[in-house]
Amino acid sequence: MLVEVCANSFESALNAQRAGADRIELCSELAVGGVTPSYGLLKAVSEKISIPVRVLIRPRSGDFTYSDAEFDIMKQDIKLCNEMGFDGIAIGLLHPNFVMDERRHIEIGHLAAKLKITFHRAFDWVADPILTLQKLDDLGIDTILSSGQQPSALEGIDFLTELSERASHTIIMPGSGINAGNAHLFKERGFKAIHLSAVQMNQTLQESPKVSMNSPRMLSDDSVAVSHFETIQEIVRAVK
Protein backbone atom coordinates (compact mmCIF):
# COMPACT_ATOMS: atom_id res chain seq x y z
CA MET A 1 0.00 0.00 0.00
CA LEU A 2 1.28 3.45 -0.93
CA VAL A 3 1.52 5.90 1.97
CA GLU A 4 1.26 9.56 0.99
CA VAL A 5 2.09 12.19 3.59
CA CYS A 6 0.69 15.70 3.33
CA ALA A 7 3.78 17.73 4.27
CA ASN A 8 3.33 21.39 5.21
CA SER A 9 7.01 22.31 5.54
CA PHE A 10 10.53 21.24 4.61
CA GLU A 11 10.92 19.54 7.99
CA SER A 12 7.67 17.62 7.49
CA ALA A 13 8.83 16.49 4.04
CA LEU A 14 12.17 15.28 5.45
CA ASN A 15 10.40 13.41 8.25
CA ALA A 16 8.07 11.76 5.76
CA GLN A 17 10.96 10.57 3.61
CA ARG A 18 13.04 9.34 6.56
CA ALA A 19 10.04 7.51 8.05
CA GLY A 20 9.49 5.49 4.88
CA ALA A 21 6.59 7.29 3.20
CA ASP A 22 6.20 6.50 -0.48
CA ARG A 23 5.07 9.93 -1.64
CA ILE A 24 4.53 13.48 -0.43
CA GLU A 25 1.78 15.96 -1.15
CA LEU A 26 3.49 19.30 -0.55
CA CYS A 27 1.46 22.28 0.64
CA SER A 28 1.39 25.12 3.14
CA GLU A 29 -1.18 26.05 5.79
CA LEU A 30 -2.85 22.79 6.74
CA ALA A 31 -5.29 24.68 8.98
CA VAL A 32 -7.17 25.91 5.90
CA GLY A 33 -6.90 22.66 3.97
CA GLY A 34 -3.62 23.65 2.32
CA VAL A 35 -2.49 26.20 -0.27
CA THR A 36 0.28 26.17 -2.87
CA PRO A 37 3.74 26.27 -1.22
CA SER A 38 6.24 29.04 -1.87
CA TYR A 39 8.92 28.88 -4.55
CA GLY A 40 11.58 28.60 -1.84
CA LEU A 41 9.94 25.53 -0.33
CA LEU A 42 9.40 23.99 -3.76
CA LYS A 43 13.08 24.49 -4.61
CA ALA A 44 14.32 23.03 -1.33
CA VAL A 45 12.11 19.97 -1.64
CA SER A 46 13.01 19.42 -5.29
CA GLU A 47 16.70 19.43 -4.36
CA LYS A 48 16.63 17.44 -1.11
CA ILE A 49 13.70 15.00 -1.35
CA SER A 50 14.11 11.91 -3.49
CA ILE A 51 10.67 10.27 -3.14
CA PRO A 52 7.87 11.40 -5.49
CA VAL A 53 6.24 14.74 -4.63
CA ARG A 54 2.87 16.07 -5.74
CA VAL A 55 2.35 19.78 -5.26
CA LEU A 56 -0.96 21.24 -4.13
CA ILE A 57 -2.23 23.79 -6.66
CA ARG A 58 -4.56 26.03 -4.69
CA PRO A 59 -3.99 29.80 -4.74
CA ARG A 60 -6.08 30.57 -1.64
CA SER A 61 -8.23 29.05 1.06
CA GLY A 62 -12.02 28.92 0.94
CA ASP A 63 -13.99 27.34 -1.87
CA PHE A 64 -12.78 25.63 -5.05
CA THR A 65 -14.41 28.03 -7.53
CA TYR A 66 -11.77 30.30 -9.02
CA SER A 67 -11.76 33.51 -11.04
CA ASP A 68 -9.98 33.73 -14.39
CA ALA A 69 -7.11 35.57 -12.70
CA GLU A 70 -6.79 32.84 -10.06
CA PHE A 71 -6.89 30.15 -12.73
CA ASP A 72 -4.06 31.89 -14.58
CA ILE A 73 -2.02 31.81 -11.36
CA MET A 74 -2.72 28.10 -10.98
CA LYS A 75 -1.58 27.45 -14.55
CA GLN A 76 1.68 29.28 -13.89
CA ASP A 77 2.24 27.15 -10.77
CA ILE A 78 1.62 23.99 -12.81
CA LYS A 79 4.19 25.10 -15.39
CA LEU A 80 6.69 25.66 -12.57
CA CYS A 81 6.05 22.16 -11.18
CA ASN A 82 6.72 20.77 -14.65
CA GLU A 83 9.97 22.69 -14.94
CA MET A 84 11.13 21.60 -11.48
CA GLY A 85 10.54 17.93 -12.23
CA PHE A 86 7.91 17.05 -9.64
CA ASP A 87 5.94 13.81 -9.88
CA GLY A 88 2.57 15.49 -10.07
CA ILE A 89 0.03 17.97 -8.75
CA ALA A 90 -3.07 17.88 -6.54
CA ILE A 91 -5.88 20.09 -7.78
CA GLY A 92 -9.66 20.44 -7.91
CA LEU A 93 -11.91 23.01 -9.56
CA LEU A 94 -15.66 23.25 -9.11
CA HIS A 95 -18.53 25.42 -10.30
CA PRO A 96 -20.53 27.24 -7.57
CA ASN A 97 -23.19 24.50 -7.77
CA PHE A 98 -20.59 21.86 -6.75
CA VAL A 99 -20.24 20.40 -10.24
CA MET A 100 -16.71 19.72 -11.46
CA ASP A 101 -15.33 22.36 -13.83
CA GLU A 102 -14.72 19.89 -16.64
CA ARG A 103 -13.52 22.43 -19.22
CA ARG A 104 -10.77 23.71 -16.97
CA HIS A 105 -9.72 20.21 -15.96
CA ILE A 106 -9.33 19.27 -19.61
CA GLU A 107 -7.12 22.35 -20.04
CA ILE A 108 -5.09 21.37 -16.98
CA GLY A 109 -4.65 17.87 -18.37
CA HIS A 110 -3.00 19.30 -21.48
CA LEU A 111 -0.90 21.75 -19.50
CA ALA A 112 0.28 19.20 -16.94
CA ALA A 113 2.04 17.15 -19.64
CA LYS A 114 3.88 14.36 -17.77
CA LEU A 115 2.67 15.41 -14.33
CA LYS A 116 0.34 12.94 -12.64
CA ILE A 117 -2.83 14.48 -11.30
CA THR A 118 -4.62 13.95 -8.00
CA PHE A 119 -8.13 15.40 -7.77
CA HIS A 120 -8.06 16.50 -4.14
CA ARG A 121 -10.78 16.71 -1.51
CA ALA A 122 -12.85 19.11 -3.58
CA PHE A 123 -14.32 15.73 -4.54
CA ASP A 124 -15.99 15.62 -1.13
CA TRP A 125 -18.08 18.64 -2.15
CA VAL A 126 -19.32 17.42 -5.53
CA ALA A 127 -23.07 17.01 -5.88
CA ASP A 128 -22.89 13.77 -7.89
CA PRO A 129 -19.76 11.83 -6.85
CA ILE A 130 -20.51 8.78 -9.02
CA LEU A 131 -20.85 10.85 -12.20
CA THR A 132 -17.78 12.90 -11.24
CA LEU A 133 -15.77 9.72 -10.72
CA GLN A 134 -16.74 8.55 -14.21
CA LYS A 135 -15.67 11.86 -15.73
CA LEU A 136 -12.37 11.93 -13.87
CA ASP A 137 -11.74 8.33 -14.87
CA ASP A 138 -12.37 9.24 -18.51
CA LEU A 139 -10.01 12.23 -18.22
CA GLY A 140 -7.22 9.94 -17.05
CA ILE A 141 -6.95 11.43 -13.56
CA ASP A 142 -4.44 9.31 -11.67
CA THR A 143 -5.86 9.60 -8.14
CA ILE A 144 -8.88 10.91 -6.25
CA LEU A 145 -8.26 11.96 -2.65
CA SER A 146 -11.46 11.67 -0.62
CA SER A 147 -12.95 11.09 2.80
CA GLY A 148 -16.01 9.54 1.17
CA GLN A 149 -17.89 12.84 1.59
CA GLN A 150 -17.78 12.40 5.35
CA PRO A 151 -15.84 14.28 8.07
CA SER A 152 -13.27 11.46 8.16
CA ALA A 153 -12.24 8.64 5.85
CA LEU A 154 -13.16 6.09 8.52
CA GLU A 155 -16.74 7.38 8.55
CA GLY A 156 -16.77 7.32 4.75
CA ILE A 157 -15.01 3.97 4.31
CA ASP A 158 -18.04 2.14 2.89
CA PHE A 159 -18.65 4.77 0.20
CA LEU A 160 -14.92 4.93 -0.52
CA THR A 161 -14.99 1.18 -1.06
CA GLU A 162 -17.89 1.57 -3.49
CA LEU A 163 -16.02 4.30 -5.38
CA SER A 164 -12.92 2.11 -5.59
CA GLU A 165 -14.97 -0.76 -6.99
CA ARG A 166 -16.52 1.52 -9.61
CA ALA A 167 -13.25 3.13 -10.75
CA SER A 168 -11.72 1.74 -13.92
CA HIS A 169 -8.29 3.36 -13.81
CA THR A 170 -8.33 6.10 -11.18
CA ILE A 171 -7.01 5.17 -7.73
CA ILE A 172 -9.27 6.09 -4.81
CA MET A 173 -7.02 7.31 -1.99
CA PRO A 174 -8.73 7.67 1.40
CA GLY A 175 -7.66 10.67 3.43
CA SER A 176 -8.70 12.63 6.55
CA GLY A 177 -8.29 11.25 10.04
CA ILE A 178 -6.14 8.27 9.09
CA ASN A 179 -3.70 7.31 11.84
CA ALA A 180 -1.65 4.40 13.21
CA GLY A 181 -4.72 2.96 14.90
CA ASN A 182 -6.97 2.72 11.84
CA ALA A 183 -4.66 2.61 8.80
CA HIS A 184 -4.83 -1.20 8.66
CA LEU A 185 -8.59 -1.04 8.09
CA PHE A 186 -8.04 0.61 4.71
CA LYS A 187 -5.47 -1.99 3.73
CA GLU A 188 -7.93 -4.72 4.65
CA ARG A 189 -10.52 -3.09 2.37
CA GLY A 190 -8.09 -3.37 -0.53
CA PHE A 191 -7.20 0.30 -1.04
CA LYS A 192 -3.95 0.86 -2.91
CA ALA A 193 -3.05 4.15 -1.21
CA ILE A 194 -3.79 6.24 1.89
CA HIS A 195 -3.19 9.91 2.63
CA LEU A 196 -2.35 11.38 6.03
CA SER A 197 -0.53 14.29 7.63
CA ALA A 198 0.52 12.70 10.96
CA VAL A 199 0.99 16.19 12.39
CA GLN A 200 2.05 16.83 15.95
CA MET A 201 1.98 20.35 17.36
CA ASN A 202 5.51 21.18 18.54
CA GLN A 203 5.73 24.11 20.93
CA THR A 204 8.34 26.63 19.78
CA LEU A 205 7.86 29.45 22.31
CA GLN A 206 8.20 29.22 26.07
CA GLU A 207 5.40 31.73 26.66
CA SER A 208 2.44 32.98 24.67
CA PRO A 209 2.90 36.22 22.71
CA LYS A 210 1.01 39.33 23.77
CA VAL A 211 -1.09 39.48 20.60
CA SER A 212 -2.39 36.54 18.56
CA MET A 213 -1.73 36.58 14.83
CA ASN A 214 -4.49 34.03 14.10
CA SER A 215 -7.83 35.27 12.77
CA PRO A 216 -10.56 32.64 13.24
CA ARG A 217 -13.15 34.91 11.57
CA MET A 218 -11.31 34.44 8.27
CA LEU A 219 -11.67 30.65 8.35
CA SER A 220 -14.60 29.91 6.05
CA ASP A 221 -15.60 27.40 3.39
CA ASP A 222 -18.31 29.48 1.75
CA SER A 223 -16.65 32.90 1.63
CA VAL A 224 -13.26 34.35 0.72
CA ALA A 225 -11.42 37.21 2.43
CA VAL A 226 -10.73 39.99 -0.11
CA SER A 227 -9.36 43.49 0.42
CA HIS A 228 -12.36 45.77 -0.14
CA PHE A 229 -11.95 48.54 -2.75
CA GLU A 230 -14.27 51.12 -1.20
CA THR A 231 -12.89 50.60 2.30
CA ILE A 232 -9.31 51.10 1.12
CA GLN A 233 -10.35 54.12 -0.94
CA GLU A 234 -12.07 55.69 2.07
CA ILE A 235 -9.00 55.22 4.28
CA VAL A 236 -6.65 56.56 1.62
CA ARG A 237 -8.81 59.66 1.27
CA ALA A 238 -8.81 60.15 5.03
CA VAL A 239 -5.03 60.23 5.36
CA LYS A 240 -3.77 61.65 2.07
C-alpha positions as MATLAB code, in Angstrom:
seq = 'MLVEVCANSFESALNAQRAGADRIELCSELAVGGVTPSYGLLKAVSEKISIPVRVLIRPRSGDFTYSDAEFDIMKQDIKLCNEMGFDGIAIGLLHPNFVMDERRHIEIGHLAAKLKITFHRAFDWVADPILTLQKLDDLGIDTILSSGQQPSALEGIDFLTELSERASHTIIMPGSGINAGNAHLFKERGFKAIHLSAVQMNQTLQESPKVSMNSPRMLSDDSVAVSHFETIQEIVRAVK';
ca = [
       0.000    0.000    0.000;
       1.278    3.447   -0.932;
       1.518    5.895    1.967;
       1.262    9.564    0.986;
       2.092   12.191    3.594;
       0.691   15.696    3.331;
       3.775   17.729    4.268;
       3.327   21.392    5.207;
       7.014   22.311    5.539;
      10.527   21.238    4.606;
      10.918   19.542    7.992;
       7.670   17.625    7.491;
       8.834   16.492    4.042;
      12.172   15.284    5.451;
      10.402   13.414    8.254;
       8.068   11.762    5.756;
      10.963   10.572    3.608;
      13.037    9.342    6.563;
      10.038    7.507    8.047;
       9.487    5.488    4.882;
       6.586    7.287    3.203;
       6.199    6.497   -0.479;
       5.074    9.932   -1.639;
       4.533   13.477   -0.427;
       1.784   15.960   -1.150;
       3.485   19.298   -0.548;
       1.457   22.277    0.638;
       1.392   25.121    3.136;
      -1.183   26.049    5.786;
      -2.853   22.792    6.741;
      -5.289   24.678    8.977;
      -7.172   25.914    5.898;
      -6.900   22.664    3.967;
      -3.623   23.654    2.315;
      -2.492   26.197   -0.271;
       0.285   26.173   -2.869;
       3.742   26.271   -1.221;
       6.244   29.036   -1.869;
       8.924   28.884   -4.546;
      11.585   28.604   -1.839;
       9.936   25.532   -0.327;
       9.399   23.991   -3.762;
      13.081   24.491   -4.606;
      14.324   23.033   -1.326;
      12.111   19.975   -1.641;
      13.006   19.422   -5.294;
      16.702   19.426   -4.363;
      16.635   17.438   -1.109;
      13.697   15.001   -1.350;
      14.111   11.909   -3.492;
      10.674   10.267   -3.139;
       7.866   11.401   -5.486;
       6.240   14.737   -4.634;
       2.869   16.073   -5.742;
       2.350   19.781   -5.256;
      -0.962   21.240   -4.135;
      -2.227   23.785   -6.661;
      -4.557   26.027   -4.687;
      -3.988   29.799   -4.738;
      -6.081   30.570   -1.645;
      -8.229   29.053    1.064;
     -12.018   28.920    0.944;
     -13.994   27.339   -1.870;
     -12.781   25.634   -5.053;
     -14.407   28.027   -7.527;
     -11.769   30.297   -9.023;
     -11.761   33.508  -11.044;
      -9.984   33.725  -14.392;
      -7.112   35.571  -12.699;
      -6.790   32.839  -10.063;
      -6.895   30.152  -12.733;
      -4.065   31.888  -14.580;
      -2.022   31.814  -11.362;
      -2.720   28.096  -10.984;
      -1.583   27.448  -14.550;
       1.684   29.278  -13.894;
       2.241   27.149  -10.774;
       1.620   23.994  -12.811;
       4.193   25.098  -15.387;
       6.693   25.656  -12.572;
       6.047   22.163  -11.185;
       6.721   20.771  -14.655;
       9.975   22.692  -14.944;
      11.129   21.600  -11.480;
      10.537   17.927  -12.228;
       7.906   17.053   -9.639;
       5.943   13.809   -9.879;
       2.572   15.493  -10.069;
       0.026   17.965   -8.747;
      -3.066   17.883   -6.544;
      -5.879   20.094   -7.784;
      -9.657   20.435   -7.914;
     -11.908   23.006   -9.561;
     -15.665   23.254   -9.106;
     -18.528   25.422  -10.305;
     -20.525   27.243   -7.568;
     -23.190   24.503   -7.773;
     -20.593   21.864   -6.753;
     -20.238   20.404  -10.238;
     -16.706   19.722  -11.460;
     -15.328   22.363  -13.831;
     -14.718   19.887  -16.638;
     -13.524   22.429  -19.219;
     -10.773   23.715  -16.974;
      -9.723   20.213  -15.962;
      -9.333   19.275  -19.612;
      -7.119   22.348  -20.042;
      -5.094   21.372  -16.979;
      -4.646   17.868  -18.374;
      -3.004   19.302  -21.483;
      -0.895   21.755  -19.496;
       0.281   19.202  -16.935;
       2.036   17.146  -19.641;
       3.881   14.362  -17.770;
       2.674   15.412  -14.330;
       0.339   12.939  -12.635;
      -2.833   14.484  -11.297;
      -4.623   13.952   -7.996;
      -8.126   15.399   -7.771;
      -8.057   16.496   -4.138;
     -10.784   16.712   -1.515;
     -12.850   19.111   -3.584;
     -14.318   15.727   -4.537;
     -15.991   15.622   -1.133;
     -18.080   18.641   -2.147;
     -19.317   17.419   -5.526;
     -23.071   17.008   -5.879;
     -22.886   13.774   -7.887;
     -19.756   11.833   -6.853;
     -20.513    8.781   -9.023;
     -20.854   10.852  -12.203;
     -17.781   12.904  -11.235;
     -15.769    9.720  -10.719;
     -16.739    8.548  -14.208;
     -15.668   11.862  -15.732;
     -12.365   11.932  -13.867;
     -11.737    8.326  -14.865;
     -12.365    9.243  -18.507;
     -10.009   12.225  -18.216;
      -7.220    9.945  -17.046;
      -6.951   11.433  -13.555;
      -4.436    9.306  -11.665;
      -5.864    9.597   -8.142;
      -8.877   10.906   -6.248;
      -8.262   11.964   -2.648;
     -11.458   11.674   -0.623;
     -12.952   11.087    2.798;
     -16.006    9.537    1.171;
     -17.895   12.841    1.592;
     -17.784   12.395    5.354;
     -15.837   14.281    8.068;
     -13.274   11.456    8.158;
     -12.237    8.638    5.855;
     -13.159    6.092    8.515;
     -16.736    7.384    8.552;
     -16.768    7.316    4.754;
     -15.009    3.966    4.306;
     -18.043    2.142    2.890;
     -18.652    4.767    0.205;
     -14.925    4.932   -0.522;
     -14.989    1.180   -1.056;
     -17.891    1.573   -3.494;
     -16.021    4.295   -5.377;
     -12.922    2.112   -5.587;
     -14.967   -0.761   -6.988;
     -16.521    1.523   -9.610;
     -13.249    3.132  -10.747;
     -11.717    1.744  -13.921;
      -8.286    3.364  -13.811;
      -8.326    6.100  -11.182;
      -7.011    5.170   -7.730;
      -9.272    6.086   -4.812;
      -7.016    7.308   -1.995;
      -8.731    7.666    1.401;
      -7.656   10.672    3.433;
      -8.698   12.626    6.555;
      -8.290   11.253   10.045;
      -6.136    8.267    9.093;
      -3.704    7.307   11.843;
      -1.654    4.403   13.211;
      -4.721    2.957   14.899;
      -6.972    2.725   11.838;
      -4.657    2.607    8.797;
      -4.833   -1.204    8.655;
      -8.592   -1.044    8.088;
      -8.038    0.610    4.711;
      -5.468   -1.992    3.728;
      -7.928   -4.724    4.653;
     -10.520   -3.090    2.367;
      -8.086   -3.365   -0.525;
      -7.197    0.296   -1.044;
      -3.946    0.858   -2.910;
      -3.053    4.148   -1.205;
      -3.790    6.238    1.892;
      -3.191    9.915    2.629;
      -2.353   11.381    6.029;
      -0.534   14.289    7.634;
       0.525   12.699   10.956;
       0.988   16.186   12.390;
       2.051   16.834   15.948;
       1.985   20.345   17.365;
       5.513   21.179   18.541;
       5.727   24.106   20.928;
       8.343   26.630   19.778;
       7.861   29.447   22.309;
       8.201   29.224   26.067;
       5.398   31.726   26.655;
       2.440   32.981   24.668;
       2.901   36.223   22.708;
       1.006   39.332   23.765;
      -1.089   39.481   20.603;
      -2.389   36.541   18.560;
      -1.734   36.585   14.827;
      -4.493   34.035   14.099;
      -7.832   35.274   12.768;
     -10.563   32.639   13.245;
     -13.154   34.907   11.574;
     -11.314   34.437    8.268;
     -11.665   30.653    8.354;
     -14.599   29.905    6.053;
     -15.595   27.398    3.387;
     -18.309   29.478    1.748;
     -16.653   32.901    1.633;
     -13.262   34.347    0.715;
     -11.423   37.211    2.429;
     -10.734   39.985   -0.114;
      -9.358   43.486    0.424;
     -12.365   45.771   -0.143;
     -11.954   48.535   -2.749;
     -14.273   51.124   -1.199;
     -12.887   50.602    2.304;
      -9.308   51.095    1.121;
     -10.350   54.116   -0.938;
     -12.065   55.689    2.075;
      -8.997   55.218    4.278;
      -6.647   56.565    1.617;
      -8.807   59.663    1.268;
      -8.806   60.150    5.029;
      -5.030   60.231    5.355;
      -3.772   61.655    2.068;
];
